[in-house]
Amino acid sequence: MGGPGSGLLEQVLALLVQGLLYKQIGQHLGVSLATVRTYAQRIYEKLQVHTRTEAVVKFLQKEFGPGSPGYPADFRTTRPQ
């Protein structure tokens, strides 16, 4: 994501992807619930989404979508006929 504090943003996003609650994320990172909420909001703004689910989906699409290193080379996007 880049910029100051981006390491914490990326950590929060990674924990959101794992399904942790804000409270659990705060405990894991040693920050307050308010801090987690602030960082989550910044993540949503950067990803141009409104919810945690949208953020996770968008992140996973970027990480594992076509053209990404983790995308299966033999994945077929067309339906069999």
Secondary structure, 3 states (H helix, E strand, C coil): CCCCCHHHHHHHHHHHHCCCCHHHHHHHHCCCHHHHHHHHHHHHHHHCCCCHHHHHHHHHHHHHCCCCCCCCCCCCCCCCC
